[in-house]
Every structure is written in structure tokens, then in C-alpha cells.
Amino acid sequence: MKALRFVAEGVPQVDELPTPQIAADEVLIAARSVGVCHSDIELLEGRYIIPFHYPLIPGHEWSGEVMATGEAVTRFTKGDRVVGECVIGDDHFGFSISGAAAELFIAKESWLHRLPDEVTWTNGALVEPFSVAYYALMRIGNVNASDTLVVLGAGPIGLAVCAGAVALGARTIVVEPSAHRREKALALGAHRAVAPDELDELLAGLTGGTGASVVVEATGRPDVMAQALEIAGFKARIGYIGIDVGREAPAKLGLIQSKELTITGSIGSPGVWPETLRFMAQTGIDLSSLVTQRYPIDEATEALAAAQRPAETIKAHIELTATL
């Protein structure tokens, strides 16, 4: 079978490997769609938040089809469509242990969830990033049609937040300097998508000067994180989902008190995968427009290269068709 491997720092290659052998509690899965994430690039560059060792197979955003099951597996059978969580105890699937960027790979039964029939392979491989957005929205709480919600940043997670907020009924505004990404936000149902210098005037007109009732910060830039406090209205809720560690920017922290703001931070999507899958199936959310490039496994290194060109790439996917 073919697999994308990081064999050393900065050295990705597609290799021919033996078919994995499953243990009693394991499932052999044929990958169908695998997304490339910015954290995969960080892994290739030799940096990740927990220890890891080369060589390894990346791939933590995926959908796949069950090919075989171990004798102790009871919830799945050959032909089932599945997705899987990527943080399992101390292990990170696709990081500290090899992942899904292969024609065939192994996962534990306990990591897996059945992919609803309504959710395509492509959308299945977007469950992981959407679950991060969904978790943030749930932590913010009670997002609904009464809200004017501003998403700061239209990367994959910001666009997923946009789709989720629209599905919840919120009047959703996306702020993003890239015209290409603003178009994607509008296609996902955003009420408006504007450049950063257009936000204040638009928000004043839409809210009568009261400000946003919900702000979701999805850039991870400290200056934008500080801006969230300023565009939030009285008693607004702010959710910080963009990641930054160590950088600084001036912020008017007194606004937290004077506006009686409620602020939440979120990372990952612990415990919400079943809810996320039901939400995607029942709302019919289609995130496939976020996939701007698709590659076969033979061209997986080109998918990595595309992911490093954010001006043209939102999400690159590796698509596979292998069977036993």
C-alpha cells in the first residue's frame, strides 16, 4: 500500500509499505479523503506540542471505509463509513502515532464514529475542523437568530464557525482581508463578509451602534484578539478559538468589566464528536467548498506544498480509492 510519510524533518515522501496487521481491538480502514492541516506542516517542520518521532504517517482529518475488524470489535463491520477522533489520551493520531494519510491504516474501535449517510466522504474529512468550530460555539452558548455574530478570520476554522453560526440562525458577519476567502464565507451563508477596515461602519449600521452580540476570534493574532473586546456590544459573548502562545498586544481590558462581557476560550473538540456528526447530518451543512485542491495519494507531497500557499489554498485534500 502507498502512504505519505514524514521520514525526517522537512522530508515528506510517498512510500510503498506492507498492509498493516490489526489486533483484536483494532479496525483496518481504507482512507477515502484526508485533509492537510497547518499543524501537519508544523509537524513536518519538526515542531509540535507533544513529543513525536520520525518516520511517521500524518493525517488527522479523515474519512474512511472499514475493510476488516479484529475479533473483539463489536460496533463496526466491513463496509461501514467512519471518522475518528485525533486526541486519544496522551496520544495524538497523525502526530505522536501514525495517522490516516495512507491507502490503509489502523485505528482502535474506541476512537471511531459512524459517518452518517447524509455526510459525504469530503465532508467527513472536514468533521474534525468543524468539530472545533462547533465546540467553540457551544461553549459560547445559546447562539441563535437574535444574535449578530462576527467571525474574525476566514481560515478553515473561521469558515467552519461561519457555517455553524449560520445553521444556528445567527446574522453572521465574517471579517477577512482576502477577497477569495470572503467569497467562501458568503457561499456558506454569511450575511456579509468584509475587509477589516469596513467592519466598524457596517456593524454600526446593522446594530444601531450597539455592537456585536457574539464575537468569535479565529485568527490567533494578538492585535485581533484585542480588537474583539472593542467590537463586542454590552453583555456580549466572546469566544477565542484562534491559537497564539507567547506574543503580546495592547488590549483595553477594562472593557471586559464595563461591557459585562462573557469570555470563553476553547481548544480542540473534546467530547462533542457525536453531537457534531448529528448537527452536520441534520442541518445538511456542506463544507466541501473549503476544499480548493484535491490530489491522489501519489501526489500527496504536492498537497503539502499547496497547504503552504494560503493565498490560493483554503484546504487541500488527498483522495483515495483503495480496497482489499
ABEGO torsion letter per residue (X at the ends): XBBBBBABBGBBBBBBBBBBBBBAABBBBBBABBBBBAAAAAAAAGBBABBBBOBBBBGABBBBBBABBBAABAABBBGBBBBBBABBEABBBGBABBBABBABBBBBAAABBBBBAABBAAAAAAAAAAAAAAAAAAAAEGBBAABBBBBBEABAAAAAAAAAAAAAGBBBBBBBABAAAAAAAAAAGBABBBBAAAAAAAAAAAAGGAEBABBBBAAGBAAAAAAAAAABBBGBBBBBABBBBGBBBBBBAAAAAAAGBBBBBBBEBBGAAAAAAAAAAAAGBBAAAABABBBBAAAAAAAAAAAABAAABABBBBBBABBX
